[in-house]
Amino acid sequence: MAFPIRLGAVIGVVRELGKTEDPRPLLVAGVLADELGRELAAGGDPAAVRVGGPPDDRVIALLLVIGDSVTEEDERILKRAHRARVPSIVVAAGREAPSHIPFVLATDVVRARPGQAFPIGAITKVVAARLGEDATTLARRLPVVRPAVVQHLIDTFSRKNGLVAAAVFIPGTDLPTLTVNQIRMVLRICASYGLAVDQERALEILATIGAGLGLRTLARELLAFIPTGRWAVKGGVAYAGTKGIGEAAVRYCETRVPRPRLRASASPVSS
């Protein structure tokens, strides 16, 4: 079987991702910002979270905690973030979430109920979805954010490869694209855990290419027995295979990075 991708393409991906270090912190503002900032920085780099200050290009994203309504100060912060093109997420911590929050999509609003702990899992999922691959550096610095980021990477690349495999009808032409996406995903996951994105990850890259070849062989065997709906089979195999590679990469990283000590319980959101 021919090698599915040029070595130069692999090296190009490694070099590209090796230059994507982003030192900008996550900005937390609004009511209860101190409490949420502590939760996000638990077990990680305190400098990766900044409480208060302007939402400008020196921060990677804005997390604004609001109460029952959007105050003039809240709107001013959101407007400034919008003008600076800073991704904004709102945590509605009042008794009721405001019906309208300017400059923020409904999907970027997380409900935090008074008297309960901040929904860190839900918050980090929105952060991961809003930042995409740009969240990799944040995940390395903030272990609390990491699970949501790596899961988003796996889901995104799996869907992408499923669509590519289903849409390409010329045999073999999809394999280089699928393999590059899988390599990119594996390296992003490694970077999220703080594992160097360089030649030391050669074994992971080779394993990814090998898995891609195996998946291609499986797809061919299945297609030989299916007269119709082949696009669905190809897409399904690419999706499931990419997802499996991503999950294997997470297990690999978990065994090589010590688990951070996180606090046993979070502070409740004040009413």
N, C-alpha and C positions, 0 to 999 in steps of 0.2 A: 504493500500500500504506500502511495506517495505521501511524503511529508505534507501536512495540510496547510502549512504557513511558513513563510520565509523567516529565517532567524532574525533578519534585520527588523522585521515588524515586531517581533518579541522584544528585542533590545529597545526599540523605539518606545514601546509601551512602558517598559521598566524605567527608562530615562524620564519620560513624561511624568509618571506618577512620583518619581523620586524628587521632583521639583515642585510639588504641590503643597508643601508645608505652609500652613496659614497660622500665624501667631496671634491673630485677632481673637479677643475674648467674646464670650456671649454676654450681652448687656441685659441685666435684669433691673427693671424699674417699676415704680408705682407702689401701691400699698403692699405691705408684707414682703417687699423685695428682699430684705435682709434674710428672712426665713427661707424663702425659696432659693436664694443664692447659696445658702449654706447646704441645703439639700442637694443641689446640683453639683457642688464642689466636693461633696463627701468622698473621701478616699482618692481624690485626684489632685490636680494642679490648681491651687487657689487662684492663680493668675489667669486661668481660663474663664473665670466668671468675674464680671465687673458689675458692682451694684451702684446704680446711679450714674449720671453723666449724659452727655449728648449722644443721640443715635446717629453717628456719622460713619464714614468709611473706615474708621479705626475699630469697628466692631463687626463681627460676622453676622449677628442677628440680634433682634430685640425681643425680649420677653417682658411684656407689660402686664402687671397684675392690677386689675381694677376691682371696684366694689359694685354696688348696686347700679351705678350709672357711670357714664363716661363724663368725667369732669373736663373743664377747660384745659387743665394741665395735661390730662390724658390725651385729649385731642391734639394738643400742641405737639406732644412727643410723637404721636402717630403720624402727624402731618410732616414733621421734620424727617422722620424715618422714611416716609414715602418719597419725599423729595430727594433724599440721599440714596434711594434704592436699597435700603437696608431691609431684609426680610423681617416681617413683624408677626409675632404670635401673641395673642392675648389670653391671659388666664383670668376668667371671670370668677372672682372669689366672693361675691356678694350673695345675699339671700336669693336674688333672682338675676339671671343674666340679662343685660340690656338687649332690647330687640334690635337695635342697630348700633354697630360699632364702625365708625368711619375708617377708611383706608385698609381694612382687614377683611379677608374672605371668611365666610362662615366656617369653612374647613380649617381655618387657622385659629379658631377660638376653642379653648378647653375649659370645661366647667369644673370649678373647685368648690365644693360645698362647705359652708361654715361648720366648724366643729369636727371636720374630718381632715385627715392628712392630705397634703397636696397629691394629686394623681400624677406622680412622677412618670409612671409608665406612659400615660396618655400624652403628657407634655412632651416627653422625649420622642414619641412617635411622630408628633406634628413637627418637631424640630428636624427630625431626620427626613421627613417627606418634603419639608420646605427647602432644605439645603441640598438634598441629594448627595452627590459624591463630594461636595464641598464640606460635608459634615465629618469626613474621615479624620481630619486633624483634631476636631473637637472630641471625637470618640476616643482618640488616643489619650487625650489629656483629661477627659472626664469619664471614668468607668461607668457612672450612672447612665450616661447617654449611650454607651457602646452597644448594648443589646438591641436597642431600637435601630441604630444606624446599620449594624451588620445585617439585621433582618430585612431592612429596607433595601440594602444592596442586593441581597439574594433575590428578593421578590422582583425587583426592577430588572435585573439582568435575566432572570428566568423568563419573565414575560417578553422581554425584548427578543431573546433567542427563540422563544416559541413562535412569535410573529414572523421572524426572519425565516425560520425553517418552513413555516406554513405558506409563506408568500413566494418563495423561490422554487421554480419548477424545473430548472435545469440541474440535473444530477451533479452533485459535487461542488457547485459554485457557492453554496451557502456555508460550507465547512470552514473556510478561513475566517469568515465573519463571526461564526459561532465560537470558534476557538479564541479569537482575539477578545471577544466579550467575556469568555470564561477566565482567561488570564487576567484581564483587567479587574474582574470581580475578586479573584483570589488575592491579587496584590492589594486591592483596596481593603479587603478584610484584614490582611496581615498588617497593613498600615494602621488600621483602627486599633489594633492591639499593641502598636508600638514596635512591631517587628520590621526591621529595615527592609525597604523596598529597593533591593539591589541584587547583585549576582548571587548573594547567599540564598536567595529564594529560587534558585535554578531548579531544585528538585520539585518544588511546588508547580513550577511552570511546566516541566516535563510531564508530571503526573496529570496536569490538566489536559495537555495535548493528547496523552495516552487515553484518558477518559473520553475525550472528544472523538477519537478514532473508534473506540469501542462502541460509543453511542451511535455513530454513523453505521457501523456494521449491523447493530441491532435493528436500526430503522430499515435498512435494506432488506433484512430477513423478514421483517413484519410486512413490508410493502409487497413482497413476493406473494403473500397469501391474501392480500386485500385488493379487490378489483376497483373499488370506489372509496372516496373519502380519504385518499392518501395524504392530502395536505394536513388533515386533522391528526393523522398518525405521526407524521414528521414533526408537527408543532408540539404534540404531546410529549414525544420522546425528547425533543430539545429542551422543553420546559422542565420536565422531571429530571433530566440528566444534569442540567445547569443547577437546579435547586439542590440536587444531591452533592454536586461538587462544592457548592457554597457551604452546605452544612458540614461537609467533611473538613473544609478549610477552617471553620469555626472550632471544630473539635481539636484540630491540630494546634490552633493558636491557644486554646484554653489550657492545653497541657504544657505550654511553654511560657505562659505569662501568669505570674502569681495573682491570685484573687485579692483585690483590695479589701481592706477592712471598712465596711460600711456600718453606719449606725443602725442599731436594732429597730428603732422606731422613729417615725418622723413627727415633727411638731404639727398639731392640728391647726387648721386655718381658722383664724379668729372670726367671729361673727360681726 
